[in-house]
Amino acid sequence: MKKVLIALVAATSFAAAIEAAPTDTVTQADLQAILKRISQLEAENKAQAARIAELEDRQVVVTATAPEIRPVGFAARGMDEGTTTNGTGRIWETANGQKFYLADKAAGIFQPLTESGLTFQPYGYLVLEGVYNSEYTASPMYTDWVSKKRPNHSGETSTLSVNDSILGFNFGTPELYNGWKFTGKFEFDLAGDDANHTDFHVRHLWWAMDHEETGWQILFGQTWHLWKMVTPNEIDGAWMENTGHPYRRSPQIRVTKKWNWDDSSLEARVGIVKNGPGMGGDRDDDGVQNNEQSSWCLFEGALVYDHKAFWEEEDRRWLVGIGGMYGRDKSRRPTARGEFNGPEDEYDSDLVMIAAAIPFLEKFTLTGQVFAGENLGGVQAGIGQTVGFDRYGEKGREVSTVGGFVDLRYDLNETWAFAVGYGFDDPTDSDVNRYEYAGDGEWDHLGRTFNSRTYVDAFYQFNANLHFGLEYAYLTTDYVNEGGSGDNSADDHRFQFTVYYDF
């Protein structure tokens, strides 16, 4: 085809040049002009041939990839009807407004995945936090508990950090087999040991099989313990851990069944958790996690019911749920200061929780939960304590505790919102550690017997992505006071300013 086009153009050009010449004698100058014109036409023909070849190559690529970059191709693989794309063909928007970034041929390594219609939805939460504490907390960054006053120290701390920033993406395919879809999440933050130290910290990494028609889901990977159902409305990055709000993300396998009705739904969850931080850490400091030394897993379950709010707003729903877990871990007994060479013992770890979120009067939402259990330090309860000891060489006892929080949020308008709340964690006094290692001060190893937090928050939304927050919190922690002397409690006045951008 190219050769025919080139020959035809050349012949036509040559004939035109001859026809344009005078009918009388052809001079040497005329011949030179004709040859020069022919040379120019040949150069133009070569350029035209290269352009034709380029267009033919592109046509091959477009033909091969057309099903991946046209909405009709997605519809053929099960994408929702009404899905559209932007001018680049890479950003897709479904009929309900969700946007996805298609991993197409330009993404290189993702090309094989696009055959099944893999979609990506990146998101993030970029935050700057300024914090002032009037007294030491577990660390200047986190408020798990208030430390006892230390001699010759004022206790004041202030930090400015980006550690709570989050980046991640959701991914999935329209359909894998017989109505089953593949979904997943990868999310990480920058949490480090202090405000000047950031680390790569995986929060969520899971993939799941979902069957929308029947309501079944099978999940593998790291995410929230399945009994986590509600969240307080406050901006402290510690999220009321060890003050009435147990939570943790751990590796797990779970199965969920959901029943949907016109205005409500019921969800049943069961699963197992093994390893990870959710089972108590390394109590005997031997370099091996306590749950890894035991053959037990944590067996978990939850039942969650929700219902559309009475004033018929789809995005505001009642929620009530019950959940819990049971498992065991293993550690050695302490035989001397810093030494754990005694016999191995297994300890129970269990939790029962009731949670609810109740919107009312269109602008208010009341959220709260209560829980009870033992050996819960690994899931941010029991004020970080798992097993208490009275004497060296003797078996310890699980630290039992009760706790919870209540939180009231008021959405004034689309720009301003406010919240007030209270949380507590109350371990049984006789269960916590009641001895000190020789040579240490009272503030170090004595057990913590009560933790509380009262807070007030204001939220301002500048636009769809930029937000500001301000919080005041009053925190208290009580300690065992074996000798009957000294102050066995501590408190902290905490102020936090936050600005964050989410997308």
C-alpha positions in Angstrom: 0.0 0.0 0.0 2.8 2.4 0.9 4.7 1.7 -2.3 1.6 2.3 -4.5 0.9 5.6 -2.8 4.5 6.8 -3.2 4.6 5.8 -6.9 1.3 7.5 -7.6 2.3 10.7 -5.9 5.7 10.7 -7.7 4.2 10.1 -11.1 1.6 12.7 -10.7 4.1 15.3 -9.6 6.4 14.5 -12.5 3.6 14.8 -15.0 2.5 18.1 -13.5 6.1 19.4 -13.8 6.3 18.4 -17.5 2.9 19.9 -18.2 3.9 23.2 -16.6 7.1 23.5 -18.8 7.0 25.7 -22.0 6.1 23.9 -25.3 9.1 25.3 -27.0 12.7 24.3 -26.4 13.5 23.1 -22.9 16.6 24.9 -21.5 19.2 23.5 -19.2 17.8 25.7 -16.4 14.4 24.3 -16.8 15.8 20.7 -16.5 17.6 21.7 -13.3 14.4 23.2 -11.8 12.5 20.0 -12.7 15.1 17.8 -11.1 15.2 19.9 -7.9 11.4 19.7 -7.7 11.5 15.9 -8.1 14.0 15.7 -5.3 11.8 17.8 -3.0 8.8 15.6 -3.8 10.8 12.5 -3.0 11.7 13.9 0.4 8.1 14.8 1.0 7.0 11.3 -0.1 9.5 9.6 2.3 8.1 11.7 5.2 4.6 10.8 4.2 5.5 7.1 4.1 6.9 7.3 7.6 3.7 9.0 8.8 1.6 6.3 7.2 3.6 3.6 8.9 3.2 5.4 12.3 -0.5 5.6 11.8 -0.7 1.9 10.9 1.2 0.9 14.0 -1.1 3.0 16.2 -4.1 1.5 14.6 -2.8 -2.0 15.6 -2.3 -0.8 19.2 -5.8 0.9 19.4 -7.4 -2.2 18.0 -5.7 -4.5 20.5 -6.5 -2.3 23.5 -9.9 -0.9 22.6 -11.8 -3.1 25.0 -9.6 -1.7 27.9 -10.2 2.0 27.1 -13.8 2.2 26.0 -16.8 2.0 28.4 -18.4 -0.6 26.2 -15.5 -2.9 26.9 -16.0 -2.5 30.7 -19.7 -3.2 30.4 -18.9 -6.4 28.6 -16.9 -7.5 31.6 -19.6 -6.5 34.1 -18.9 -2.9 34.9 -22.0 -0.9 36.0 -24.1 0.5 33.3 -23.5 4.3 32.9 -19.8 4.1 33.6 -17.9 6.9 31.8 -14.3 8.0 31.3 -12.5 11.3 31.1 -10.5 12.4 28.0 -7.4 10.4 28.9 -9.3 7.2 29.2 -7.7 6.5 32.6 -10.1 8.0 35.1 -13.4 6.2 35.2 -16.6 7.3 37.0 -19.5 4.9 37.8 -23.1 5.8 37.7 -23.2 6.4 41.4 -20.3 8.9 41.3 -17.3 6.7 42.4 -14.1 7.4 40.5 -11.4 4.9 39.7 -8.0 5.1 38.0 -7.6 2.4 35.4 -4.2 0.6 35.3 -3.9 0.6 31.5 -1.2 -0.1 29.0 0.7 3.1 29.9 1.2 1.7 33.4 3.5 -1.0 32.0 3.6 -3.6 34.8 -0.1 -3.4 35.3 -1.0 -4.3 31.7 -1.7 -8.0 32.4 -4.0 -7.2 35.2 -6.3 -4.9 33.1 -7.5 -7.9 31.2 -9.8 -8.5 34.2 -10.7 -4.8 34.6 -8.6 -4.1 37.7 -9.4 -0.7 39.1 -7.5 1.5 41.6 -8.9 4.2 43.9 -6.0 6.1 45.5 -6.7 8.1 48.7 -4.9 9.9 51.4 -4.9 12.0 54.6 -2.1 14.5 54.9 -1.9 16.0 58.4 0.1 18.4 60.5 -0.5 18.2 64.2 0.6 20.5 67.0 0.3 19.2 70.6 0.9 20.6 74.0 0.8 18.5 77.2 1.0 19.9 80.7 2.3 16.5 82.0 4.2 13.6 80.5 2.0 11.0 78.8 3.1 7.5 77.6 5.1 9.5 75.0 4.8 13.1 73.8 3.1 11.8 70.7 0.5 9.4 72.3 -1.8 9.6 75.3 -2.2 6.0 76.4 -1.9 7.2 80.0 -0.4 10.0 82.1 3.0 9.3 83.7 3.5 9.9 87.4 5.4 13.1 88.1 9.1 12.8 88.0 11.6 14.6 90.3 13.2 17.7 88.8 11.0 17.6 85.7 8.2 20.1 84.8 6.4 17.5 82.7 5.5 19.9 79.9 5.9 18.6 76.3 5.1 20.1 72.9 5.3 18.5 69.5 4.7 19.3 65.8 4.5 16.2 63.5 3.1 14.7 60.3 3.2 11.1 61.7 -0.5 10.5 61.5 -0.6 11.1 57.7 -2.1 8.2 55.7 -1.7 7.0 52.1 -3.3 4.1 50.4 -5.5 2.7 47.6 -8.5 0.4 47.2 -8.6 -2.0 44.3 -10.9 -4.5 42.8 -12.3 -6.2 39.7 -15.9 -6.2 38.3 -16.3 -10.0 38.5 -14.1 -13.0 38.9 -16.4 -16.1 38.9 -20.1 -16.7 39.1 -20.9 -13.3 40.7 -17.8 -13.2 43.0 -15.7 -10.0 42.9 -12.2 -9.3 44.1 -11.6 -6.3 46.4 -8.7 -5.2 48.5 -6.9 -2.4 50.4 -3.3 -1.3 50.9 -2.8 1.5 53.4 0.2 2.8 55.4 1.1 5.7 57.6 4.3 7.4 58.8 4.1 6.7 62.5 7.5 6.6 64.2 8.9 6.6 67.7 8.7 10.4 68.1 7.7 13.6 66.2 11.0 13.8 64.4 11.1 10.1 63.4 8.8 8.7 60.7 8.6 5.0 59.6 6.8 3.1 56.9 4.0 1.4 58.9 1.5 -0.9 57.2 -2.0 -0.3 58.6 -4.2 -2.4 56.2 -3.2 -5.0 53.7 -6.0 -7.3 52.8 -7.9 -8.9 49.8 -11.3 -10.4 49.8 -13.9 -12.3 47.7 -17.3 -10.6 47.7 -20.6 -11.9 46.4 -23.0 -8.9 46.4 -26.1 -10.9 45.6 -25.8 -13.3 48.5 -24.0 -11.0 50.9 -21.0 -13.3 51.6 -17.4 -12.0 52.0 -14.2 -14.0 52.7 -11.3 -11.8 53.7 -7.6 -12.5 54.1 -5.0 -10.1 55.5 -4.4 -7.4 58.0 -7.3 -5.1 59.0 -9.4 -4.1 62.1 -10.4 -6.7 64.6 -13.9 -7.5 63.6 -15.5 -6.5 66.9 -14.5 -2.8 66.2 -17.9 -1.2 65.4 -17.8 2.5 66.3 -15.3 5.3 66.7 -15.1 8.5 68.9 -15.2 11.9 67.3 -11.9 13.3 68.4 -8.6 14.2 66.7 -6.0 12.8 69.0 -4.0 10.2 67.0 -4.1 7.8 69.9 -7.8 7.6 69.3 -8.7 7.0 73.0 -6.7 3.8 73.2 -6.5 2.5 76.7 -9.3 5.0 77.6 -12.4 3.1 76.6 -11.8 2.4 72.9 -10.1 -0.9 72.2 -8.9 -1.5 68.7 -6.1 -3.0 66.7 -5.2 -4.1 63.1 -3.9 -7.7 62.9 -3.5 -10.5 60.4 -6.7 -12.5 60.2 -9.1 -14.7 58.2 -12.7 -13.7 58.5 -16.1 -14.7 56.9 -19.0 -12.2 56.8 -22.6 -12.7 55.9 -24.9 -9.6 55.3 -28.6 -9.6 54.9 -30.0 -6.4 53.3 -33.6 -5.2 53.5 -35.3 -2.0 52.3 -34.3 0.2 55.3 -31.9 -2.0 57.4 -29.3 -4.7 57.3 -27.8 -7.4 59.6 -24.2 -8.4 59.4 -22.7 -11.5 61.1 -18.9 -11.8 61.3 -16.6 -14.6 62.4 -12.8 -15.0 62.2 -9.5 -15.9 63.6 -6.5 -13.8 64.5 -2.9 -15.1 64.9 0.3 -13.3 65.4 0.5 -9.5 64.9 0.2 -7.0 67.8 -3.4 -7.9 68.7 -2.6 -10.6 71.2 -0.5 -9.0 73.9 3.1 -8.4 72.7 6.2 -9.9 74.2 5.5 -10.0 77.9 8.6 -12.0 79.0 10.9 -10.0 76.8 12.4 -13.2 75.2 12.1 -11.9 71.6 9.1 -14.1 70.7 5.5 -12.8 70.7 3.4 -14.4 73.5 0.7 -15.5 71.0 3.4 -17.2 68.8 4.4 -19.4 71.8 0.9 -20.7 72.2 -0.9 -23.0 69.8 -4.1 -20.9 70.3 -5.6 -18.3 68.0 -8.0 -15.5 68.9 -11.5 -16.6 67.9 -13.7 -13.6 67.2 -17.3 -12.8 66.3 -19.7 -9.9 66.0 -23.3 -9.2 65.1 -24.1 -5.7 63.8 -27.6 -4.3 62.9 -28.2 -0.9 61.3 -31.3 1.0 60.2 -32.0 4.1 58.2 -32.7 7.1 60.4 -36.3 8.0 61.0 -36.3 11.2 58.9 -35.4 9.1 55.8 -31.9 10.4 55.2 -29.9 7.6 53.5 -26.5 8.7 54.9 -27.5 8.7 58.5 -28.2 5.3 60.1 -28.8 3.7 63.5 -26.2 1.1 64.5 -26.1 -1.4 67.3 -23.8 -4.4 67.7 -22.3 -7.0 70.0 -18.9 -8.6 69.5 -16.1 -10.3 71.3 -13.1 -12.7 71.2 -11.4 -15.5 73.1 -7.9 -16.9 72.9 -4.8 -17.8 74.9 -1.1 -16.8 74.9 2.0 -18.1 76.7 5.0 -16.5 78.5 7.6 -17.4 81.2 7.6 -16.2 84.8 10.0 -13.5 86.0 12.7 -14.9 88.3 14.6 -11.7 89.0 14.8 -8.1 87.7 14.7 -8.3 83.9 15.0 -12.1 83.9 12.2 -14.4 82.7 13.6 -17.9 83.2 10.7 -19.5 85.1 8.1 -22.0 83.9 5.9 -21.3 80.9 2.3 -20.4 81.7 -0.8 -19.9 79.4 -3.2 -17.0 80.0 -6.7 -16.3 78.7 -7.4 -13.3 76.6 -11.1 -12.4 76.2 -13.4 -9.5 75.4 -17.2 -8.8 75.2 -18.4 -5.5 73.8 -21.6 -3.7 73.0 -21.6 -0.6 70.8 -24.1 1.8 69.3 -24.4 4.9 67.1 -27.7 6.8 67.2 -28.4 9.9 65.1 -31.3 12.1 66.3 -32.8 15.5 65.7 -31.1 15.6 62.3 -27.9 17.2 63.5 -26.9 15.1 66.5 -25.2 11.7 66.7 -24.7 9.8 70.0 -21.9 7.2 69.8 -20.6 4.9 72.5 -19.6 1.4 73.7 -18.9 -0.6 76.8 -16.7 -3.6 77.2 -15.2 -6.1 79.7 -12.4 -8.6 79.5 -9.0 -9.6 80.6 -5.4 -9.7 79.2 -6.3 -7.0 76.7 -3.1 -4.9 76.6 -2.5 -6.0 73.0 -5.7 -4.4 71.8 -5.3 -1.0 73.6 -7.3 -1.9 76.7 -6.5 -2.6 80.4 -4.3 0.6 80.3 -1.7 -1.4 78.3 -1.5 -4.2 80.9 -1.9 -7.9 80.2 -0.7 -10.0 83.2 0.2 -8.8 86.7 2.6 -10.4 89.1 2.9 -10.2 92.9 6.3 -11.9 93.4 9.2 -13.3 91.4 8.8 -16.9 90.3 5.1 -17.1 90.8 2.5 -17.4 88.1 0.8 -14.1 87.2 -2.9 -13.4 86.7 -4.8 -11.9 83.8 -5.5 -8.2 84.3 -9.3 -7.9 84.0 -10.9 -4.6 83.1 -14.1 -2.7 82.2 -14.3 0.4 80.1 -16.1 2.4 77.4 -16.8 5.8 76.0 -19.7 8.1 75.1 -19.5 10.8 72.5 -22.0 13.4 71.3 -21.4 15.2 67.9 -23.3 18.2 66.7 -23.2 19.1 63.0 -24.1 22.8 63.0 -23.9 23.2 59.2 -21.8 21.9 56.3 -18.8 23.9 57.6 -18.8 23.5 61.4 -19.2 20.6 63.7 -18.5 20.0 67.5 -18.1 17.0 69.8 -17.9 16.3 73.5 -17.1 13.0 75.0 -15.8 10.9 78.0 -14.0 7.6 78.1 -12.5 5.4 80.9 -10.6 2.1 81.4 -10.8 0.6 84.9 -8.6 -2.5 85.5 -9.2 -4.5 88.7 -6.8 -3.1 91.3 -5.7 -6.4 92.7 -4.8 -7.8 89.2 -2.1 -5.2 88.2 1.6 -5.4 89.1 2.1 -4.6 92.8 5.8 -4.8 93.1 8.8 -2.7 92.0 12.0 -3.8 90.6 14.9 -2.9 93.1 16.3 0.5 92.6 13.5 1.9 90.4 11.4 4.9 91.4 7.7 4.7 92.2 6.7 6.2 88.9 8.2 3.3 86.8 6.8 -0.2 87.3 3.8 0.1 89.5 0.4 -0.9 88.0 -2.1 1.5 86.6 -5.6 1.2 88.1 -7.7 3.8 86.3 -7.6 5.9 83.2 -10.0 8.6 82.0 -10.4 11.3 79.3 -12.8 14.1 78.9 -12.6 16.1 75.6 -14.2 18.9 73.6 -13.6 19.2 69.8 -14.3 21.8 67.1 -14.1 20.9 63.4 -14.0 23.4 60.5 -14.3 22.3 56.9 -12.7 24.9 54.6 -13.6 23.0 51.4 -14.2 19.4 50.3 -10.6 18.5 51.1 -9.1 20.9 53.6 -10.1 20.6 57.3 -9.1 22.1 60.6 -9.5 20.7 64.1 -9.0 22.0 67.7 -9.2 19.8 70.8 -8.9 20.2 74.5 -8.7 17.1 76.7 -8.3 16.4 80.4 -6.7 13.1 81.2 -6.1 11.3 84.5 -4.3 8.1 85.5 -4.3 6.4 88.9 -1.5 4.1 90.1 -1.0 1.5 92.8 0.4 3.0 95.9 1.8 0.1 97.9 3.8 2.0 100.5 1.0 4.3 101.4 3.1 7.4 100.6 3.5 9.7 97.6 1.1 10.7 95.0 -0.6 7.8 93.2 -2.4 9.8 90.5 -1.5 12.1 87.6 -3.3 14.4 85.3 -2.7 16.2 82.0 -4.2 19.2 80.2 -3.8 18.5 76.5 -4.3 20.9 73.6 -4.1 19.9 69.9 -4.4 21.8 66.7 -4.7 19.9 63.4 -4.9 20.8 59.8 -5.4 18.0 57.3 -6.0 17.5 53.6 -7.8 14.4 52.5 -8.5 13.1 49.0 
